[in-house]
Amino acid sequence: MSELRARQFVNGKLVGSARHGIARNPATGAVLGHYADAEENQGAQAIAAARAAFEDTAWPSDRRLRSTVLLRIADAVEARTEELVRLLAEENGKTLGQARFELGLTPSKLRYYAALALTDTGRAAEVRPGLHVRSLAEPVGVAGIITPWNSPVVLSVRAFAPALAAGCTAVLKFPGQTALVTGVLNEILAEIPELPAGVLNAVTESGNDIARLLVRSPDIRALSYTGSTAVGRRIMADAAPLLKRLSLELGGKSPMIVFEDADLDAVVPALTAGITTFAGQFCMAGSRILAQRGIADELRGRLAAALEAVRVGPGDDPRTEMGPLIDAESVRRVDELVTAALAEGATAVVRGGPVAPGEPVGYYRPVLLEPPDVHAPMVQQEVFGPVATFERFGTEDEAIGRANATEFGLAAAVWTRDADRPARVGRRLAAGTVWTNDWAVVVDQFEEGGFRQSGLGRLNGERGLAEFQETKTYVHAVA
Protein backbone atom coordinates (compact mmCIF):
# COMPACT_ATOMS: atom_id res chain seq x y z
CA MET A 1 0.00 0.00 0.00
CA SER A 2 1.28 3.47 -0.82
CA GLU A 3 1.71 6.13 1.84
CA LEU A 4 -1.45 7.51 3.51
CA ARG A 5 -1.65 10.97 1.98
CA ALA A 6 -4.77 12.44 3.57
CA ARG A 7 -6.15 12.29 7.11
CA GLN A 8 -9.21 13.49 9.00
CA PHE A 9 -9.21 16.67 11.09
CA VAL A 10 -11.12 16.09 14.34
CA ASN A 11 -10.95 18.11 17.55
CA GLY A 12 -7.86 19.98 16.47
CA LYS A 13 -5.82 16.95 15.37
CA LEU A 14 -5.03 15.12 12.14
CA VAL A 15 -6.07 11.50 12.60
CA GLY A 16 -6.27 8.35 10.54
CA SER A 17 -9.09 5.82 10.39
CA ALA A 18 -9.56 2.07 10.46
CA ARG A 19 -10.09 1.89 6.72
CA HIS A 20 -8.33 3.47 3.76
CA GLY A 21 -9.70 4.62 0.41
CA ILE A 22 -7.90 4.79 -2.92
CA ALA A 23 -7.48 8.12 -4.72
CA ARG A 24 -7.28 7.79 -8.52
CA ASN A 25 -6.48 10.03 -11.45
CA PRO A 26 -9.68 10.16 -13.58
CA ALA A 27 -7.61 10.75 -16.72
CA THR A 28 -5.63 7.53 -16.41
CA GLY A 29 -7.17 5.44 -13.65
CA ALA A 30 -3.76 5.43 -11.94
CA VAL A 31 -3.56 5.32 -8.15
CA LEU A 32 -2.50 8.67 -6.68
CA GLY A 33 -2.42 7.50 -3.08
CA HIS A 34 -4.52 6.37 -0.15
CA TYR A 35 -6.62 8.40 2.26
CA ALA A 36 -8.20 7.85 5.65
CA ASP A 37 -11.81 6.84 4.88
CA ALA A 38 -13.86 7.96 7.86
CA GLU A 39 -16.32 5.72 9.65
CA GLU A 40 -19.53 6.83 11.31
CA ASN A 41 -18.01 6.87 14.79
CA GLN A 42 -15.53 9.53 13.62
CA GLY A 43 -18.44 11.61 12.44
CA ALA A 44 -19.97 11.30 15.91
CA GLN A 45 -16.66 12.33 17.47
CA ALA A 46 -16.49 15.37 15.20
CA ILE A 47 -20.03 16.42 16.14
CA ALA A 48 -19.27 16.01 19.85
CA ALA A 49 -16.09 18.08 19.49
CA ALA A 50 -17.97 20.83 17.65
CA ARG A 51 -20.71 20.90 20.26
CA ALA A 52 -18.20 21.12 23.11
CA ALA A 53 -16.34 23.94 21.36
CA PHE A 54 -19.58 25.85 20.87
CA GLU A 55 -20.66 25.43 24.48
CA ASP A 56 -17.33 25.67 26.31
CA THR A 57 -15.13 28.13 24.40
CA ALA A 58 -15.32 31.83 23.63
CA TRP A 59 -15.70 31.16 19.91
CA PRO A 60 -19.40 32.20 19.62
CA SER A 61 -18.75 35.51 21.40
CA ASP A 62 -15.22 36.43 20.27
CA ARG A 63 -15.65 38.05 16.88
CA ARG A 64 -12.01 39.17 16.69
CA LEU A 65 -10.84 35.61 17.10
CA ARG A 66 -13.20 34.46 14.37
CA SER A 67 -11.93 37.13 12.00
CA THR A 68 -8.31 36.32 12.76
CA VAL A 69 -8.81 32.59 12.10
CA LEU A 70 -10.49 33.20 8.74
CA LEU A 71 -7.69 35.55 7.69
CA ARG A 72 -5.09 32.97 8.72
CA ILE A 73 -6.82 30.27 6.66
CA ALA A 74 -6.94 32.61 3.65
CA ASP A 75 -3.20 33.24 3.91
CA ALA A 76 -2.45 29.53 4.26
CA VAL A 77 -4.60 28.57 1.25
CA GLU A 78 -2.86 31.23 -0.79
CA ALA A 79 0.55 29.92 0.24
CA ARG A 80 -0.33 26.40 -0.96
CA THR A 81 -2.22 27.42 -4.09
CA GLU A 82 0.11 25.75 -6.59
CA GLU A 83 0.03 22.47 -4.68
CA LEU A 84 -3.77 22.55 -4.60
CA VAL A 85 -3.95 23.48 -8.30
CA ARG A 86 -1.81 20.47 -9.21
CA LEU A 87 -3.86 18.13 -7.03
CA LEU A 88 -7.14 19.40 -8.47
CA ALA A 89 -5.85 18.76 -11.97
CA GLU A 90 -4.66 15.25 -11.05
CA GLU A 91 -7.46 14.08 -8.77
CA ASN A 92 -10.49 16.10 -9.90
CA GLY A 93 -9.61 16.35 -13.61
CA LYS A 94 -9.90 20.12 -13.91
CA THR A 95 -7.61 21.83 -16.36
CA LEU A 96 -4.82 23.81 -14.76
CA GLY A 97 -6.54 27.07 -15.69
CA GLN A 98 -9.85 25.97 -14.20
CA ALA A 99 -8.11 24.76 -11.04
CA ARG A 100 -6.43 28.16 -10.68
CA PHE A 101 -9.81 29.80 -11.22
CA GLU A 102 -11.25 27.80 -8.30
CA LEU A 103 -8.31 28.61 -6.03
CA GLY A 104 -8.42 32.25 -7.09
CA LEU A 105 -12.00 32.52 -5.78
CA THR A 106 -11.17 31.07 -2.38
CA PRO A 107 -9.06 33.51 -0.29
CA SER A 108 -11.35 36.46 -1.02
CA LYS A 109 -14.35 34.58 0.40
CA LEU A 110 -12.47 33.89 3.60
CA ARG A 111 -11.42 37.54 3.87
CA TYR A 112 -14.91 38.81 3.09
CA TYR A 113 -16.39 36.78 5.94
CA ALA A 114 -13.47 37.71 8.19
CA ALA A 115 -14.64 41.30 7.73
CA LEU A 116 -18.29 40.39 8.33
CA ALA A 117 -17.29 38.61 11.54
CA LEU A 118 -16.37 42.04 12.91
CA THR A 119 -19.67 43.55 11.86
CA ASP A 120 -22.79 43.26 13.98
CA THR A 121 -26.20 44.28 12.74
CA GLY A 122 -29.52 44.60 14.49
CA ARG A 123 -32.31 47.03 15.28
CA ALA A 124 -33.22 48.96 18.37
CA ALA A 125 -36.04 51.33 19.19
CA GLU A 126 -37.93 52.88 22.02
CA VAL A 127 -41.28 51.74 20.72
CA ARG A 128 -43.10 53.80 23.29
CA PRO A 129 -41.93 55.79 26.31
CA GLY A 130 -40.23 53.40 28.73
CA LEU A 131 -40.32 50.35 26.41
CA HIS A 132 -37.00 49.57 24.70
CA VAL A 133 -36.73 46.74 22.16
CA ARG A 134 -33.69 45.45 20.27
CA SER A 135 -33.10 42.51 17.96
CA LEU A 136 -29.67 40.92 17.55
CA ALA A 137 -28.28 37.97 15.62
CA GLU A 138 -26.58 35.08 17.35
CA PRO A 139 -25.08 31.83 16.03
CA VAL A 140 -27.49 28.96 15.54
CA GLY A 141 -25.11 26.35 17.02
CA VAL A 142 -23.23 23.51 15.35
CA ALA A 143 -23.36 23.55 11.55
CA GLY A 144 -23.06 20.54 9.27
CA ILE A 145 -21.60 21.09 5.79
CA ILE A 146 -21.73 18.51 3.00
CA THR A 147 -19.36 19.46 0.19
CA PRO A 148 -19.34 18.07 -3.39
CA TRP A 149 -16.30 16.90 -5.33
CA ASN A 150 -16.67 19.14 -8.39
CA SER A 151 -15.17 22.25 -6.72
CA PRO A 152 -14.17 20.97 -3.29
CA VAL A 153 -12.00 23.88 -2.15
CA VAL A 154 -14.11 26.92 -2.97
CA LEU A 155 -17.46 25.25 -2.24
CA SER A 156 -16.38 24.08 1.20
CA VAL A 157 -15.07 27.57 2.01
CA ARG A 158 -18.26 29.13 0.63
CA ALA A 159 -20.17 27.28 3.37
CA PHE A 160 -17.82 27.09 6.33
CA ALA A 161 -16.53 30.68 6.14
CA PRO A 162 -19.95 32.25 6.88
CA ALA A 163 -20.70 29.55 9.47
CA LEU A 164 -17.51 30.39 11.38
CA ALA A 165 -17.99 34.13 10.90
CA ALA A 166 -21.46 33.83 12.43
CA GLY A 167 -19.99 32.16 15.52
CA CYS A 168 -21.02 28.60 14.75
CA THR A 169 -18.76 25.62 15.08
CA ALA A 170 -18.85 23.14 12.22
CA VAL A 171 -18.39 19.62 10.88
CA LEU A 172 -17.46 19.27 7.21
CA LYS A 173 -18.14 16.09 5.30
CA PHE A 174 -15.84 15.80 2.28
CA PRO A 175 -16.30 13.30 -0.59
CA GLY A 176 -13.86 10.52 -1.28
CA GLN A 177 -13.40 11.47 -4.95
CA THR A 178 -11.20 14.45 -4.00
CA ALA A 179 -9.76 13.21 -0.71
CA LEU A 180 -6.19 14.29 -1.44
CA VAL A 181 -7.26 17.85 -2.19
CA THR A 182 -9.31 18.13 0.97
CA GLY A 183 -6.53 16.37 2.86
CA VAL A 184 -4.38 19.43 2.14
CA LEU A 185 -7.18 21.63 3.47
CA ASN A 186 -7.17 19.55 6.65
CA GLU A 187 -3.41 20.06 6.97
CA ILE A 188 -3.95 23.80 6.60
CA LEU A 189 -6.58 23.82 9.35
CA ALA A 190 -4.30 21.83 11.65
CA GLU A 191 -1.60 24.47 11.27
CA ILE A 192 -3.72 27.48 12.29
CA PRO A 193 -2.62 28.09 15.91
CA GLU A 194 -5.48 30.47 16.70
CA LEU A 195 -8.17 27.91 15.72
CA PRO A 196 -9.55 26.35 18.93
CA ALA A 197 -9.82 22.56 18.95
CA GLY A 198 -13.24 21.36 17.86
CA VAL A 199 -14.38 24.59 16.22
CA LEU A 200 -13.93 23.23 12.71
CA ASN A 201 -13.78 19.49 12.03
CA ALA A 202 -13.46 17.82 8.63
CA VAL A 203 -13.93 14.17 7.72
CA THR A 204 -13.71 12.43 4.36
CA GLU A 205 -15.75 9.35 3.50
CA SER A 206 -16.30 7.31 0.38
CA GLY A 207 -19.94 6.64 1.33
CA ASN A 208 -22.72 8.64 2.95
CA ASP A 209 -22.98 7.39 6.53
CA ILE A 210 -21.57 10.57 8.05
CA ALA A 211 -23.64 12.72 5.70
CA ARG A 212 -26.78 10.98 6.98
CA LEU A 213 -25.57 11.44 10.54
CA LEU A 214 -25.21 15.20 10.00
CA VAL A 215 -28.74 15.38 8.64
CA ARG A 216 -30.30 13.35 11.45
CA SER A 217 -28.25 14.47 14.46
CA PRO A 218 -30.11 16.77 16.86
CA ASP A 219 -26.77 18.39 17.70
CA ILE A 220 -26.49 19.77 14.16
CA ARG A 221 -28.74 22.83 14.10
CA ALA A 222 -28.02 24.07 10.58
CA LEU A 223 -26.97 22.12 7.51
CA SER A 224 -25.53 23.35 4.22
CA TYR A 225 -25.58 20.97 1.25
CA THR A 226 -24.48 21.46 -2.34
CA GLY A 227 -25.46 18.70 -4.73
CA SER A 228 -28.32 17.16 -6.65
CA THR A 229 -31.99 18.01 -6.32
CA ALA A 230 -32.87 14.37 -5.67
CA VAL A 231 -30.54 14.20 -2.65
CA GLY A 232 -31.71 17.63 -1.49
CA ARG A 233 -35.28 16.35 -1.31
CA ARG A 234 -34.17 13.38 0.79
CA ILE A 235 -32.27 15.69 3.12
CA MET A 236 -35.37 17.84 3.63
CA ALA A 237 -37.44 14.78 4.44
CA ASP A 238 -34.89 13.38 6.90
CA ALA A 239 -34.29 16.76 8.57
CA ALA A 240 -37.99 17.60 8.90
CA PRO A 241 -38.57 15.92 12.31
CA LEU A 242 -35.90 18.21 13.82
CA LEU A 243 -37.03 21.36 11.96
CA LYS A 244 -33.36 21.77 11.10
CA ARG A 245 -32.19 24.94 9.35
CA LEU A 246 -31.30 23.99 5.76
CA SER A 247 -29.38 25.74 3.01
CA LEU A 248 -29.54 23.71 -0.19
CA GLU A 249 -27.90 24.63 -3.49
CA LEU A 250 -29.16 21.97 -5.85
CA GLY A 251 -29.33 21.13 -9.54
CA GLY A 252 -29.51 23.45 -12.50
CA LYS A 253 -30.36 23.52 -16.18
CA SER A 254 -29.26 27.03 -17.00
CA PRO A 255 -30.66 28.57 -20.21
CA MET A 256 -28.31 30.70 -22.30
CA ILE A 257 -30.68 32.96 -24.27
CA VAL A 258 -29.11 34.40 -27.42
CA PHE A 259 -31.05 37.15 -29.22
CA GLU A 260 -30.57 38.14 -32.86
CA ASP A 261 -28.67 41.32 -31.96
CA ALA A 262 -26.06 39.49 -29.84
CA ASP A 263 -22.35 39.62 -30.66
CA LEU A 264 -21.77 36.04 -31.79
CA ASP A 265 -17.99 36.50 -31.69
CA ALA A 266 -18.33 36.92 -27.92
CA VAL A 267 -21.19 34.46 -27.51
CA VAL A 268 -19.64 31.35 -29.06
CA PRO A 269 -16.56 31.13 -26.78
CA ALA A 270 -18.72 31.78 -23.72
CA LEU A 271 -21.24 29.10 -24.68
CA THR A 272 -18.42 26.66 -25.37
CA ALA A 273 -17.00 27.36 -21.92
CA GLY A 274 -20.48 27.00 -20.42
CA ILE A 275 -20.66 23.46 -21.76
CA THR A 276 -17.07 22.32 -21.17
CA THR A 277 -15.87 24.06 -17.99
CA PHE A 278 -15.25 21.40 -15.33
CA ALA A 279 -16.32 18.95 -18.10
CA GLY A 280 -19.89 20.16 -17.56
CA GLN A 281 -19.84 18.95 -13.94
CA PHE A 282 -21.09 22.28 -12.71
CA CYS A 283 -24.49 23.22 -11.32
CA MET A 284 -24.40 26.48 -13.31
CA ALA A 285 -23.32 24.83 -16.57
CA GLY A 286 -24.84 26.53 -19.61
CA SER A 287 -26.56 23.35 -20.66
CA ARG A 288 -29.46 24.85 -22.65
CA ILE A 289 -28.79 27.06 -25.67
CA LEU A 290 -31.83 29.09 -26.72
CA ALA A 291 -31.23 30.87 -30.03
CA GLN A 292 -33.50 33.37 -31.77
CA ARG A 293 -34.41 32.08 -35.22
CA GLY A 294 -32.68 34.82 -37.19
CA ILE A 295 -29.23 33.74 -35.97
CA ALA A 296 -29.98 30.14 -34.94
CA ASP A 297 -28.42 28.42 -37.96
CA GLU A 298 -25.25 30.51 -37.80
CA LEU A 299 -24.91 30.05 -34.06
CA ARG A 300 -25.58 26.32 -34.34
CA GLY A 301 -22.82 25.89 -36.93
CA ARG A 302 -20.26 28.04 -35.12
CA LEU A 303 -20.93 26.40 -31.77
CA ALA A 304 -20.72 22.92 -33.30
CA ALA A 305 -17.35 23.74 -34.82
CA ALA A 306 -16.08 25.13 -31.52
CA LEU A 307 -17.18 22.04 -29.57
CA GLU A 308 -15.67 19.64 -32.10
CA ALA A 309 -12.36 21.47 -31.79
CA VAL A 310 -12.16 21.24 -27.98
CA ARG A 311 -8.96 19.47 -26.93
CA VAL A 312 -9.79 16.79 -24.35
CA GLY A 313 -6.97 15.48 -22.21
CA PRO A 314 -5.51 15.15 -18.71
CA GLY A 315 -6.11 18.12 -16.47
CA ASP A 316 -2.43 18.65 -15.71
CA ASP A 317 -1.49 18.97 -19.41
CA PRO A 318 -1.28 22.72 -20.19
CA ARG A 319 -2.63 22.03 -23.70
CA THR A 320 -5.86 20.49 -22.40
CA GLU A 321 -9.05 22.53 -22.88
CA MET A 322 -11.42 20.08 -21.16
CA GLY A 323 -10.42 17.46 -18.63
CA PRO A 324 -12.06 14.11 -17.89
CA LEU A 325 -15.25 13.38 -16.01
CA ILE A 326 -14.66 12.35 -12.41
CA ASP A 327 -14.69 8.62 -13.20
CA ALA A 328 -15.54 5.98 -15.80
CA GLU A 329 -18.95 5.40 -14.19
CA SER A 330 -19.87 9.00 -14.97
CA VAL A 331 -18.88 8.42 -18.60
CA ARG A 332 -21.23 5.45 -18.77
CA ARG A 333 -24.08 7.34 -17.08
CA VAL A 334 -23.79 10.42 -19.30
CA ASP A 335 -23.56 8.41 -22.50
CA GLU A 336 -26.63 6.39 -21.58
CA LEU A 337 -28.57 9.65 -21.23
CA VAL A 338 -27.32 10.85 -24.62
CA THR A 339 -28.14 7.52 -26.29
CA ALA A 340 -31.64 7.59 -24.81
CA ALA A 341 -32.16 11.17 -26.04
CA LEU A 342 -31.20 10.18 -29.57
CA ALA A 343 -33.60 7.22 -29.43
CA GLU A 344 -36.34 9.61 -28.31
CA GLY A 345 -35.95 11.84 -31.37
CA ALA A 346 -33.14 14.27 -30.61
CA THR A 347 -30.83 15.29 -33.45
CA ALA A 348 -27.09 15.03 -32.86
CA VAL A 349 -25.52 18.33 -33.84
CA VAL A 350 -22.26 17.17 -32.22
CA ARG A 351 -22.29 13.53 -31.07
CA GLY A 352 -19.11 13.49 -29.03
CA GLY A 353 -19.08 10.69 -26.48
CA PRO A 354 -16.54 8.40 -24.80
CA VAL A 355 -12.97 8.79 -26.02
CA ALA A 356 -11.90 5.37 -24.78
CA PRO A 357 -15.02 3.17 -24.36
CA GLY A 358 -14.63 0.51 -21.72
CA GLU A 359 -11.40 1.93 -20.33
CA PRO A 360 -11.16 3.06 -16.66
CA VAL A 361 -10.83 6.73 -17.65
CA GLY A 362 -13.23 9.67 -17.66
CA TYR A 363 -12.65 11.16 -21.11
CA TYR A 364 -15.86 12.25 -22.82
CA ARG A 365 -16.10 14.57 -25.81
CA PRO A 366 -18.74 17.38 -25.78
CA VAL A 367 -22.24 16.70 -27.10
CA LEU A 368 -24.78 19.13 -28.60
CA LEU A 369 -28.31 17.85 -29.23
CA GLU A 370 -31.35 19.44 -30.85
CA PRO A 371 -34.32 17.99 -28.92
CA PRO A 372 -37.72 17.33 -30.49
CA ASP A 373 -39.47 19.63 -28.00
CA VAL A 374 -39.05 21.38 -24.68
CA HIS A 375 -40.56 18.44 -22.80
CA ALA A 376 -37.80 16.01 -23.85
CA PRO A 377 -35.98 14.43 -20.89
CA MET A 378 -32.64 15.83 -22.09
CA VAL A 379 -34.09 19.34 -21.72
CA GLN A 380 -35.69 18.62 -18.37
CA GLN A 381 -32.97 16.63 -16.59
CA GLU A 382 -29.61 17.74 -15.25
CA VAL A 383 -26.90 15.68 -16.97
CA PHE A 384 -23.77 16.81 -15.08
CA GLY A 385 -21.53 16.32 -18.07
CA PRO A 386 -20.46 18.23 -21.22
CA VAL A 387 -23.85 17.91 -22.91
CA ALA A 388 -26.07 20.78 -24.06
CA THR A 389 -29.33 21.14 -25.96
CA PHE A 390 -30.03 23.63 -28.75
CA GLU A 391 -33.50 25.18 -29.02
CA ARG A 392 -34.95 27.91 -31.26
CA PHE A 393 -37.36 30.71 -30.38
CA GLY A 394 -39.06 33.59 -32.14
CA THR A 395 -40.16 36.21 -29.62
CA GLU A 396 -39.09 37.34 -26.17
CA ASP A 397 -42.21 35.76 -24.72
CA GLU A 398 -41.33 32.42 -26.31
CA ALA A 399 -37.74 32.65 -25.04
CA ILE A 400 -38.94 33.30 -21.49
CA GLY A 401 -41.49 30.49 -21.69
CA ARG A 402 -38.85 28.05 -22.84
CA ALA A 403 -36.30 29.23 -20.30
CA ASN A 404 -38.79 28.70 -17.45
CA ALA A 405 -40.03 25.33 -18.75
CA THR A 406 -37.98 23.14 -16.39
CA GLU A 407 -38.27 22.57 -12.64
CA PHE A 408 -34.91 24.26 -12.10
CA GLY A 409 -34.12 27.91 -11.45
CA LEU A 410 -30.47 28.31 -10.54
CA ALA A 411 -29.11 30.64 -13.21
CA ALA A 412 -29.63 32.03 -16.71
CA ALA A 413 -27.83 34.28 -19.20
CA VAL A 414 -29.17 36.83 -21.68
CA TRP A 415 -27.07 37.76 -24.71
CA THR A 416 -28.09 40.97 -26.49
CA ARG A 417 -26.94 44.46 -27.50
CA ASP A 418 -30.32 45.95 -26.50
CA ALA A 419 -29.76 48.01 -23.34
CA ASP A 420 -33.31 47.54 -22.07
CA ARG A 421 -33.84 43.86 -22.83
CA PRO A 422 -31.74 42.31 -19.99
CA ALA A 423 -33.84 43.92 -17.25
CA ARG A 424 -37.10 43.30 -19.09
CA VAL A 425 -36.33 39.62 -19.67
CA GLY A 426 -34.47 39.08 -16.41
CA ARG A 427 -37.45 40.13 -14.30
CA ARG A 428 -39.48 37.30 -15.81
CA LEU A 429 -36.86 34.56 -15.57
CA ALA A 430 -37.23 32.09 -12.70
CA ALA A 431 -33.56 32.06 -11.78
CA GLY A 432 -31.50 33.07 -8.78
CA THR A 433 -28.77 34.64 -10.95
CA VAL A 434 -29.18 36.27 -14.36
CA TRP A 435 -26.07 37.29 -16.31
CA THR A 436 -26.03 39.73 -19.22
CA ASN A 437 -23.48 39.07 -21.99
CA ASP A 438 -21.46 36.90 -19.61
CA TRP A 439 -21.58 33.62 -17.71
CA ALA A 440 -20.49 32.16 -14.35
CA VAL A 441 -19.57 35.47 -12.75
CA VAL A 442 -19.90 35.12 -8.96
CA VAL A 443 -19.14 37.96 -6.56
CA ASP A 444 -18.44 37.35 -2.87
CA GLN A 445 -20.58 40.27 -1.69
CA PHE A 446 -23.70 39.21 -3.60
CA GLU A 447 -25.87 36.18 -2.96
CA GLU A 448 -26.26 33.14 -5.17
CA GLY A 449 -28.79 30.35 -4.96
CA GLY A 450 -31.73 28.81 -6.71
CA PHE A 451 -35.43 29.28 -7.32
CA ARG A 452 -37.86 26.36 -7.40
CA GLN A 453 -36.18 22.91 -7.42
CA SER A 454 -32.70 24.43 -7.53
CA GLY A 455 -32.74 24.83 -3.78
CA LEU A 456 -33.44 27.12 -0.88
CA GLY A 457 -31.40 29.58 1.11
CA ARG A 458 -28.51 31.60 -0.22
CA LEU A 459 -24.72 31.46 -0.22
CA ASN A 460 -22.31 34.40 -0.47
CA GLY A 461 -23.13 37.92 0.65
CA GLU A 462 -24.73 38.91 3.93
CA ARG A 463 -27.50 36.36 3.43
CA GLY A 464 -24.86 33.63 3.47
CA LEU A 465 -24.04 34.69 7.02
CA ALA A 466 -27.71 34.84 8.01
CA GLU A 467 -28.15 31.15 7.09
CA PHE A 468 -26.18 30.34 10.25
CA GLN A 469 -27.80 32.84 12.60
CA GLU A 470 -30.87 33.14 14.77
CA THR A 471 -32.48 36.46 15.68
CA LYS A 472 -33.21 37.15 19.32
CA THR A 473 -35.40 40.05 20.46
CA TYR A 474 -34.84 41.69 23.85
CA VAL A 475 -37.70 43.68 25.38
CA HIS A 476 -36.86 45.99 28.30
CA ALA A 477 -39.51 47.91 30.18
CA VAL A 478 -38.14 50.76 32.26
CA ALA A 479 -39.43 50.48 35.80
Steps between C-alpha positions, in 0.01 A plus 500: 500500500628847418543766766184638667480846347188647659362485854194620689500818709309442825517702821809687392704197390579317177396138546480185294218247485453125507447482126676658204363615165680517167542833320520467120580724207180513287707559186698178531346291776841499671520489879606835647508383860290387793290703741342445839139399423295612798254276679179611666652504848748766383209708382347469847831603656517804273146605594576459871818707464312775316226507761751522785686782325176691451392458861833524683720746309481870423462433128130604471565831678853592387457662161864612481617144541264385227627767263862419576450127434332561164780735395760242603327230294488734199874563526575129535285404199674766296841369603412148380311602187733333250492172691120508508482593130714199409295266718172627356629436150619149592220383728197702387588525129471877470729671255779698660328826407169390649674379816668840536162664446356300792794581727489864394142527631583355840711744709271795427200312642688431820605865527151627422352297785792593725383859454135409560600322821592843637170651395188471712159602376168532675221743579409693809218737582311655783165386370318706757617699802670261742491195268832422329527217246804371311559206269843341459639205307670211673650175368259213451738239648688216333487504120530199272646555152487242221737595219502361142804383306463724194650811667600372843717791614289804418165333573608383844631849581181656362309315774735481796629859481158657574425230759819584691452874452153470653647333809397144423726202533491252214546148366593465133432182309730471198454250213744222431546595133720798595644376829857608427393856425295528816778324689715806428220720633501292818876551532446874463237502775728301730770764462288801602610561862214738579231244402362344821473121502158380391386823336545364149515126432532333160453135409522326164296192414445296188136433595222700662474375858641818652293715265186326628621546856536876446147518364344297781705612801314730740834662584528638146275806494572624148605305193644623171495262203610549141402224261214346308133585533412136565733483802383843616143372518611203710690731733190715551293194581755360746560838667130584533442332841767729651387815314867541414617817325589405141692675225484297180664592170374234264483416131482732204415507132610851418360654179735713291263726303657644185306775320548599136690818590761317712871513418558142387878546510466542877214254541655189345808478728284565806248232404782256431642570845152464650482146366859386559620674818562234766393255223143621554505379862375833623160594639509826301608335174348670196328182395210650301567721198196703395560678169273750326409371155673774303845392622425140603656328198817709516534454874433127472776457241756715681433336835521152347837582348627639830390191695651260247831683531520477881820323605417232758782369714646467850440797724868553576594532130521875422365431149177346630181704452263255672600238753336165574181427688559397860497127421415236240159442661408860422599442137265203483215689669529808278523299180193298592306826535625620161418167333150507648448858377596401147260204514226739612539723194781743576731602216874474559657830402826384662497136615818496704503220755754271668857539378607158624188280542539234764823642639524613867533867401260794499558649155179609329476732201236781503150432368246743350147372437196659338203355693160434343325730749542675832349206688776257395682342796834640380355851537340428835772301678836611634771294328813613689724451201607691185161468331278787385174536310430749221153655473355773276259780588330788324390762752607613845188342645588166341859523627380565855245219480764256385755618754251447785376163370705281736471443875836669554579865565865540591636733233448639150680725251366755252710593197398821322615849399162649600556706816145453627447132424710345784290661774174438316577132442686446826202605711297217349762226524463253787867497592706601800773657283459663159811602305504744209755434223702283738488172690609354836592831660467465879576784740570439869286792618188394309283197564461196279247221521206346325130547439257208492668155498848652489496540875430729790704746699789702367879486500741794475418852612340599828223245450764227504582606855133515599456131408697419816338750735193530717339832591427569864281790614556664839214699653584731792235692688637785708371472854 
